[in-house]
């Protein structure tokens, strides 16, 4: 891999961050409702980019990464909630109940802790092959949901954890999305990413050349989980309240749809998928709320948004199985190389 090829992911990251910066600057002049939509899209971009790090490079679907969002969100809530509120909502040990950290410190601790949890969880999972690995990740999601729904003392059970400090604004979300893009791009320049992509094309050929598929999947899985946990922390402190249902099937479906629609083998595809699905979702959400035409308000029945996303996903899978962009990446225009040798004209 030559230098130009190695640096291409970083070029892609730079362009995507510039686009994201432009969107953020435009959003500052937009109404508050539109700003919330942009912030939510940026948070989902963090999660989708996290999914791309593992799914896009390995070619193995994961239905369980939203579980790391849940773990990150709940851990951050416990670390940042005031002792008085924790004493009312939860039943924690005294030392943890009295602990209240600033959000940057809590964020670092949560991301590192989720990385360790992902390492422990993925060590046996990455040994699986075929459909067994995606199904195991879905089992992990179900287990996390059941535990979060019933562990009353730590998560509040089926009751919502309310009163989380809302520090995720437009520029915090922009910083999180930019960091996720940079992490994915830097990982894309490493030999670990190259070897994992080789195994994506052919596990047999990769193993025959000496690539340790289990190890490469484990590295990508842990890094992916840490980025997704970042998204979970940002999301929790954006909405200010969380329940177990917040991080379950709906969010799993939406984030995977974004990745598949844009093109799961492309970082640019992940970006485009989030932008496309977020725009479509907001459009149909507005239709569900009602559109005023000639003094009459026309509204669609609830659930139209979910049906529309499902139809769009089916249409794209049928017409463009590799997604809108496939494996193509946006990059700076390449200068033509001039050969030192003169060509002879016949």
Order of alpha helices (4+ residues) and beta strands (2+ residues): alpha-alpha-alpha-alpha-alpha-alpha-alpha-alpha-beta-alpha-alpha-alpha-alpha-beta-alpha-alpha-beta-beta-alpha
